[in-house]
Amino acid sequence: MGPLGAEHSMQQLNDFMAAINAVLWHEIVLFALLGTGVLFTLWSRFSQFRALSHGTELLRGRYDASDAPGAVSHFQAMTAALSGTVGLGNIGGVALAISLGGPGAVFWMWLVGLVGMATKLTEVTLAMLYRNVDDPRNPHGGPMWVARKGFAAKRADLAGFGKAVGVLLCITLLIATTTGGNMFQAWSVGDLTESYFGVPSVITGIVLALIVGSVIIGGISRIGAVTSKLVPAMVALYLLAGSFVLLSNAGAIPQMLILIVTSAFSPADAQGAFIGGSVASAFLFGMKRAQFSNEAGQGTSPIVHAAARTHEPVREGVVAGLEPFVDTVVVCTFTALIILSTGVWNRPPGAYFETAPTVLPVSASMWTVETMAAPARVDGRAWSTADDVFLIYQADANPASGNALHRLYGHVEFGASGEATLVWGEFTSGVVPQVQNAGIYLDYTGATLTAQAFDSVAPGLGQWLVTFAAWLFAISTMVSWSYYGEQGIVYLAGQRAVLPYKVAYCALIVVATLGFIRTSTELDNLTGIGMGVMLVANLPIMWLFGHQAIAAYRNYIRRLDSGEFEKQQ
């Protein structure tokens, strides 16, 4: 198959994934997610305040009991859950949201983070109420157990239905695990490492697989021990370096905060590499990336929280309520302000053609751009096969950008004599398209864009710091997500299937770095499917049983306020 044939096949696959995403992430689903968070916020009487106050006391072990069932402490459970959320979603996911949705996407990330605190408190409390503690030192929990035991508790004849719903939830969990929790992480680190250091992405995949495999073989106890040390260190390192970048651009921060708010409610104009963003796209990508980052309502965090040592189910729910605040309101905001204040999101072209290339028809309504020699880069660096690029062209109306501008992605190939050429993909248009200008934009995807923001302040900072942070974040996330998938496998096939699952999980890390994902859009489509299927499956469980979690929460807060619980000194 020639280059155009391969590009056409990838375009067909990407179009198929985009169609699935259009259903999974329809506005109705997004409003349902946001409405669920608002409902539980009001129903719990703004439990966010309790999470910030009482939750910190619980993390310090002020209410611990040594004889409580469970395998890990409150702090270890939260860091294990945070290791699954504070990761490349914070470095690369925020960059994707801004690249595709504009600055206004950050506002919707904030909103999802705040109401997500109540959502996560509710779903984790439910998991604790229905967790399986047949083995007190190795409990199992999550939405599948809520469905299995919850429906049976409602009516005996619904027991079979509850088990079947649990199976469905486990299937969606495994889809989310393999895409967003595993392959997204591996691809992002591989792309970043190859971009900066020239290390083939597949080598990164092999190293990651070996590291992750050495941790997950020890089960939840080893995972909790590793993440309780790794997560605080990596978050502190990232925030420290981010503070340096923000201080260097302190004068731009107030303007960027205003831009975030105004762009959330009005279209963002095209600027440089940014082709524009409608209000709807800001809402869509902000919601998606915040959801991918903090996982509130997705049903994943309850799986690891169910392993916490406690006699009081609500306590772990209160601890879990802190996660979206740390993840989305704090860490994601840091990344967003770094990207916006440095201007890498609307950067100028990285190279220029002497004249704009010619648009060529492929078939009816299908177009491409002629292959041409790659001109010299503005930064003076040599082209490599790791470089992905895009042109901006004008064609049919683009609902996402709010205008008629689109991106056409391409990549670098080298001929027999060593000359670099730019090969472009195909696209559909009902009108004759026109290349907007002679500019060639370097496509910094996900974490690579964030690294460029650091480099714009201190050359080399992004190359080393963001690459190092990305490796740590990816490893911690893949370790935690492996446990999520493992619990799904245990529910479906029992403990005997865990070892084959772990081998397959590590193998997929390598598969993700083989080069079949190349662009921001492809990456967003792949992870969107994984997140979307689990979210759609888990929300109805929360609606059906959420009142039980709220009743337990209110009862616990009443007893807490009455002084029933004694603090440990």
C-alpha positions in Angstrom: 0.0 0.0 0.0 1.4 3.4 -1.0 1.6 6.5 1.2 -1.8 7.8 -0.1 -3.4 4.5 0.4 -2.2 4.2 4.0 -3.3 7.8 4.7 -6.7 7.0 3.2 -7.1 4.0 5.5 -6.1 5.9 8.6 -8.5 8.7 7.6 -11.3 6.2 7.3 -10.5 4.7 10.7 -10.3 8.2 12.2 -13.7 9.1 10.7 -15.2 5.9 12.2 -13.8 6.8 15.7 -15.0 10.3 15.3 -18.5 9.0 14.5 -18.5 6.9 17.7 -17.3 9.9 19.7 -20.1 12.0 18.3 -22.6 9.7 20.0 -20.7 9.0 23.2 -19.9 12.7 23.8 -23.2 14.2 22.5 -24.2 17.4 24.2 -26.9 15.4 26.0 -24.3 13.2 27.7 -22.2 16.2 28.7 -25.2 18.0 30.2 -26.1 14.8 32.0 -22.6 14.6 33.5 -22.6 18.3 34.5 -26.2 18.0 35.8 -25.2 15.0 37.9 -22.4 16.9 39.6 -24.7 19.9 40.2 -27.4 17.6 41.6 -25.1 15.9 44.1 -23.5 19.2 45.0 -26.9 20.6 46.1 -28.1 17.3 47.5 -25.1 16.9 49.7 -25.3 20.6 50.7 -22.0 21.5 49.1 -19.9 18.6 50.2 -16.9 20.2 48.5 -16.3 22.2 51.7 -16.3 19.0 53.8 -13.9 17.4 51.4 -11.4 20.3 51.8 -11.7 20.4 55.6 -12.6 17.0 57.0 -10.9 15.2 54.1 -7.5 16.6 55.0 -7.9 15.4 58.6 -8.7 11.9 57.3 -5.6 11.9 55.1 -3.5 12.7 58.2 -4.9 9.5 59.9 -6.8 11.4 62.6 -9.7 8.9 62.5 -7.9 5.6 61.5 -8.6 2.3 63.1 -6.1 -0.5 62.9 -8.7 -3.3 62.9 -10.7 -1.8 59.9 -11.0 -4.0 56.8 -8.9 -3.0 53.8 -5.4 -3.2 52.3 -4.2 0.4 52.1 -4.5 3.7 54.1 -6.7 6.6 53.2 -3.6 8.5 52.0 -2.4 5.5 49.9 -5.8 5.0 48.4 -6.0 8.7 47.4 -2.5 8.8 46.0 -3.2 5.6 44.0 -6.3 7.2 42.6 -4.5 10.5 42.0 -1.8 8.6 40.2 -4.5 7.5 37.8 -5.8 11.0 37.3 -2.8 13.4 37.9 -0.9 12.4 34.9 -0.6 13.1 31.2 -4.2 14.3 31.3 -2.8 17.3 33.2 0.2 17.8 30.8 -1.1 16.6 27.5 -4.9 16.6 28.0 -5.0 20.3 28.8 -2.9 21.0 25.8 -5.3 19.1 23.6 -8.3 21.0 25.1 -6.7 24.4 24.3 -5.5 23.3 20.9 -8.9 22.0 19.8 -11.3 24.1 21.9 -9.5 27.3 22.6 -8.9 29.1 25.9 -12.6 28.8 26.9 -12.2 25.1 27.4 -10.3 25.8 30.6 -13.3 27.4 32.2 -15.4 24.3 31.6 -12.6 22.2 33.0 -12.8 24.3 36.2 -16.6 23.8 36.4 -16.3 20.1 35.9 -13.6 19.9 38.5 -15.6 21.7 41.2 -18.9 19.8 40.7 -16.9 16.6 40.1 -15.9 16.8 43.8 -19.5 15.9 44.8 -19.8 13.4 42.0 -16.7 11.5 43.1 -17.7 11.6 46.8 -21.0 10.0 45.8 -19.6 7.3 43.6 -16.8 6.3 46.0 -19.2 6.2 49.0 -21.5 3.9 46.9 -18.5 1.6 46.2 -17.7 1.5 49.9 -21.2 0.6 50.8 -21.3 -2.3 48.4 -17.7 -3.5 48.4 -16.9 -7.2 48.7 -15.0 -7.8 51.9 -15.1 -11.6 51.9 -11.3 -11.3 52.2 -10.9 -8.3 54.6 -7.3 -7.7 53.5 -8.0 -7.8 49.8 -11.5 -6.2 49.3 -13.0 -5.6 45.8 -15.3 -2.8 44.8 -16.4 -0.4 42.1 -19.6 0.2 40.0 -19.8 -3.5 39.0 -20.2 -4.5 42.6 -22.7 -1.7 43.2 -24.8 -3.1 40.3 -24.4 -6.7 41.4 -25.2 -6.3 45.1 -27.4 -3.2 44.7 -30.0 -4.7 42.4 -30.1 -7.9 44.4 -30.8 -5.9 47.5 -33.6 -4.1 45.8 -35.3 -7.3 44.6 -34.2 -10.9 44.7 -35.4 -11.5 41.1 -33.1 -8.6 39.9 -29.9 -10.4 41.1 -29.2 -11.9 37.6 -29.8 -8.5 36.0 -27.4 -6.9 38.4 -24.7 -9.4 37.5 -25.2 -8.8 33.8 -24.9 -5.0 34.3 -21.7 -5.7 36.3 -20.4 -7.6 33.3 -21.3 -4.6 31.0 -19.5 -2.2 33.3 -16.4 -4.4 33.4 -16.3 -4.5 29.6 -16.5 -0.7 29.3 -13.9 -0.5 32.1 -11.5 -2.6 30.1 -12.0 -0.5 27.0 -11.2 2.6 29.0 -8.2 0.9 30.6 -6.6 -0.1 27.3 -7.2 3.3 25.6 -7.1 6.2 28.0 -5.4 4.6 30.9 -2.7 2.8 29.0 -2.2 3.5 25.3 -2.7 7.3 25.6 0.0 7.4 28.3 2.5 5.3 26.3 1.9 7.1 23.0 2.3 10.5 24.6 5.6 9.6 26.3 6.9 7.9 23.2 6.0 10.9 21.0 7.6 13.4 23.4 10.8 11.4 23.9 11.3 10.8 20.2 10.6 14.4 19.4 13.2 15.7 21.8 15.8 13.0 22.0 15.4 11.0 18.8 14.7 7.7 20.7 12.4 5.6 18.6 9.0 5.5 20.2 8.8 1.8 20.4 12.0 1.7 22.6 10.2 4.0 25.0 7.2 1.5 24.9 9.4 -1.4 25.8 11.0 0.4 28.7 7.7 1.5 30.0 6.3 -2.0 29.8 9.1 -3.4 31.8 8.8 -0.7 34.5 5.0 -1.0 34.8 5.2 -4.8 34.8 7.7 -4.8 37.7 5.3 -2.8 39.8 1.9 -4.3 39.0 3.1 -7.8 39.6 3.0 -7.1 43.3 -0.7 -6.1 43.4 -2.5 -3.3 45.2 -0.1 -3.3 48.3 2.9 -2.6 46.1 0.9 -0.1 43.9 -0.2 1.8 47.0 3.4 1.9 48.4 4.9 3.2 45.1 2.2 5.8 44.4 2.2 7.2 48.0 5.8 8.2 47.4 5.7 9.0 43.7 2.6 11.1 43.4 3.5 13.9 46.0 7.0 14.1 44.6 6.0 14.4 41.0 3.2 17.0 41.7 5.5 19.1 43.8 8.2 19.0 41.0 5.7 20.0 38.3 4.2 22.8 40.3 7.6 24.2 41.2 8.8 24.3 37.6 5.4 25.7 36.5 5.7 28.5 39.1 9.0 29.5 37.5 7.4 29.8 34.0 4.4 31.7 35.4 6.6 34.2 37.3 8.5 34.8 34.0 5.1 35.7 32.3 3.4 37.1 35.3 2.2 40.2 33.4 0.2 38.1 31.0 -1.6 36.0 33.5 -4.5 38.5 34.3 -5.2 38.8 30.6 -5.1 35.1 30.1 -7.7 34.6 33.0 -10.0 37.1 31.3 -9.5 35.3 28.0 -10.4 32.0 29.5 -13.7 33.4 30.9 -14.7 35.4 27.8 -13.8 32.6 25.4 -16.1 30.2 27.3 -19.1 32.3 26.3 -18.0 33.8 22.9 -16.2 32.3 19.9 -12.4 32.5 20.0 -10.8 34.0 16.9 -8.2 32.2 14.7 -4.7 33.2 15.6 -1.6 31.5 14.2 -1.7 27.8 14.7 -5.1 28.1 16.4 -7.8 27.9 13.8 -10.6 29.3 16.0 -13.0 27.8 18.5 -16.8 28.0 18.9 -18.5 28.2 22.3 -19.7 24.6 21.7 -16.2 23.3 21.0 -14.8 25.0 24.1 -17.5 23.3 26.1 -17.0 19.9 24.4 -13.3 19.7 24.7 -13.1 21.3 28.2 -15.6 18.8 29.5 -14.0 15.8 27.7 -10.4 16.6 28.9 -11.5 17.5 32.4 -13.4 14.2 32.5 -10.4 12.3 31.2 -8.2 14.1 33.8 -10.3 13.7 37.0 -12.5 10.8 36.0 -15.4 12.0 38.2 -18.5 9.9 37.3 -16.5 7.4 35.3 -16.4 4.8 38.0 -12.7 4.1 38.0 -11.5 5.8 41.3 -14.0 3.9 43.4 -12.2 0.6 42.4 -9.0 1.6 44.2 -10.7 3.5 47.0 -12.6 0.3 47.9 -9.3 -1.2 49.1 -9.0 1.5 51.8 -8.9 0.5 55.5 -12.0 2.0 57.2 -15.2 1.0 59.1 -17.0 4.1 57.8 -17.8 4.0 54.0 -18.4 7.8 53.8 -14.9 8.6 55.0 -13.3 7.3 51.9 -15.9 9.2 49.8 -14.9 12.4 51.6 -11.2 11.7 50.9 -12.0 11.0 47.2 -13.8 14.4 47.0 -10.4 16.1 47.2 -9.1 14.5 44.0 -10.9 16.6 41.3 -9.8 19.8 43.2 -6.1 18.7 43.2 -6.2 17.3 39.7 -8.3 19.8 37.8 -8.6 23.0 39.7 -4.9 23.1 40.8 -2.7 21.1 38.4 -4.7 21.6 35.2 -4.9 25.4 35.8 -1.1 25.5 36.1 -0.7 23.8 32.7 -3.3 25.9 31.1 -1.8 29.2 32.2 1.7 28.0 31.2 0.4 27.2 27.6 -1.6 30.4 27.3 0.8 32.9 28.8 3.7 31.7 26.6 1.7 31.8 23.4 2.6 28.4 22.1 -1.1 27.6 21.5 -1.3 30.3 18.8 2.3 30.1 17.6 3.4 31.3 14.1 4.4 28.9 11.3 7.6 26.8 11.8 8.4 27.0 8.1 7.2 28.7 4.9 6.7 27.6 1.3 7.7 30.2 -1.3 4.3 29.7 -2.8 1.3 28.0 -1.3 1.1 24.3 -2.5 -1.5 23.2 -5.0 -4.7 21.4 -3.8 -5.3 18.2 -5.8 -8.5 16.3 -6.3 -8.4 12.6 -5.4 -12.1 11.7 -6.1 -15.5 13.3 -5.8 -15.3 15.7 -2.8 -12.0 14.2 -1.7 -8.8 16.3 -1.8 -5.1 16.3 -0.9 -2.2 18.7 -1.3 0.8 18.1 -3.6 3.9 16.6 -2.1 6.7 19.2 -2.0 10.2 19.5 -0.8 10.3 20.6 2.8 11.6 24.2 3.1 14.1 25.3 5.8 12.7 25.5 9.3 12.5 28.9 11.1 14.3 27.5 14.1 17.2 26.2 12.0 16.7 22.6 13.1 16.8 19.8 10.5 13.7 17.9 9.6 13.2 14.4 10.9 10.6 11.6 10.4 9.4 12.3 13.9 8.1 15.7 12.8 4.4 16.1 12.2 3.0 19.2 10.6 -0.2 20.8 9.4 -1.5 23.4 6.9 -4.5 25.5 7.4 -7.0 25.5 4.5 -10.4 27.0 3.9 -13.3 24.8 2.8 -16.8 23.9 4.2 -18.0 25.4 7.4 -16.3 24.0 10.4 -18.6 23.9 13.5 -15.7 23.3 15.9 -13.8 26.4 14.8 -16.8 28.6 14.2 -15.5 29.5 10.7 -14.5 27.7 7.5 -10.9 26.9 8.5 -9.5 23.4 8.9 -6.2 21.7 9.6 -4.6 19.3 7.1 -2.0 17.0 8.8 1.1 15.7 7.1 4.5 14.2 8.0 8.1 14.2 6.8 9.5 11.5 4.5 13.0 11.3 3.1 13.8 10.3 -0.5 16.6 8.1 -1.8 19.0 11.0 -2.0 18.1 12.2 1.5 15.9 15.1 0.6 13.1 15.9 3.1 9.5 16.0 1.6 6.2 16.8 3.2 3.5 14.2 2.5 -0.1 15.2 3.2 -3.3 13.3 4.1 -6.7 13.5 2.4 -9.8 15.4 3.4 -13.3 15.9 2.2 -14.9 19.1 1.1 -18.0 20.0 -0.9 -16.4 23.2 -2.2 -13.0 23.7 -3.8 -10.6 24.2 -0.8 -7.9 26.8 -0.7 -4.7 26.7 1.3 -4.9 29.7 3.7 -1.3 30.7 3.5 2.1 29.4 2.7 2.8 28.6 6.4 3.7 25.1 7.7 2.9 24.6 11.4 4.7 22.1 13.5 2.1 19.9 15.2 3.0 19.8 18.9 0.6 17.2 20.2 -0.5 16.9 23.8 2.5 16.9 26.2 4.9 18.1 23.4 3.0 21.4 23.3 3.3 21.8 27.1 7.1 21.1 26.8 7.4 23.8 24.1 5.8 26.2 26.5 8.4 25.5 29.1 11.2 25.8 26.4 9.9 29.2 25.3 10.9 30.6 28.7 14.1 28.6 29.4 15.4 26.6 26.4 15.9 23.0 27.4 13.6 23.2 30.5 10.7 21.5 28.6 13.0 19.0 27.0 14.2 17.7 30.3 11.6 18.6 32.9 8.4 17.8 31.0 9.9 14.7 29.5 10.9 13.5 33.0 7.5 14.5 34.5 5.7 12.8 31.6 7.6 9.6 32.3 6.7 9.7 36.0 3.1 10.7 35.3 2.6 8.0 32.7 4.1 5.3 34.8 2.0 6.2 37.8 -1.2 6.4 35.7 -0.6 3.1 33.9 0.1 1.4 37.2 -3.2 2.6 38.8 -5.2 1.8 35.6 -3.7 -1.7 35.5 -5.4 -2.3 38.9 -8.7 -0.9 37.6 -8.6 -3.4 34.7 -7.5 -6.2 37.0 -10.5 -5.8 39.1 -12.7 -5.9 36.0 -11.0 -9.2 35.0 -11.4 -10.6 38.5 -15.2 -9.9 38.3 -15.4 -11.4 34.9 -13.1 -14.4 35.1 -11.7 -14.8 38.6 -8.2 -14.6 39.9 -6.8 -17.1 37.5 -7.1 -14.6 34.6 -5.1 -11.9 36.3 -1.6 -12.9 35.2 -2.6 -13.2 31.4 -4.3 -9.8 31.8 -1.2 -8.2 33.2 0.9 -9.6 30.3 -1.6 -8.3 27.7 -1.7 -4.9 29.5 2.1 -4.5 29.2 2.1 -5.7 25.6 -0.4 -2.9 24.7 2.0 -0.4 26.0 4.4 -1.4 23.3 1.6 -1.6 20.7 0.7 2.0 21.4 4.2 3.2 20.4 4.3 1.5 17.0 3.3 4.7 15.2 -0.3 4.2 14.1 -1.4 7.3 16.0 0.0 10.6 14.7 -2.2 13.6 15.3 -4.0 15.4 18.0 -7.4 14.6 16.5 -6.6 10.8 16.3 -5.4 10.8 19.9 -8.5 12.6 21.1 -10.8 10.2 19.2 -9.1 7.1 20.6 -9.2 8.2 24.3 -12.7 9.7 23.8 -14.1 6.3 23.0 -12.5 4.7 26.1 -13.8 7.4 28.4 -17.2 7.7 26.8 -18.3 4.1 27.0 -17.6 3.8 30.7 -19.1 7.2 31.5 -22.4 6.3 29.7 -22.5 3.0 31.5 -21.7 4.3 34.9 -24.0 7.4 35.1 -27.2 5.4 35.3 -25.8 3.4 38.3 -25.2 6.6 40.1 -28.7 7.9 39.4 -30.3 4.7 40.6 -28.3 4.3 43.8 -27.0 7.7 44.5 -29.7 8.5 47.1 -28.2 5.8 49.3 -24.7 7.5 49.3 -26.3 10.8 50.1 -28.3 9.4 53.0 -25.1 7.7 54.3 -23.2 11.0 53.9 -25.7 13.1 55.8 -25.9 10.5 58.6 -22.1 10.5 58.9 -21.9 14.3 58.9 -24.5 14.4 61.6 -22.6 12.0 63.8 -19.3 13.9 63.1 -20.8 17.2 64.1 -22.3 15.7 67.3 -18.8 14.6 68.4 -19.4 10.8 68.1 -16.0 10.1 66.5 -12.8 10.5 68.5 -9.7 11.9 66.8 -6.4 10.1 67.0 -3.7 12.4 68.4 
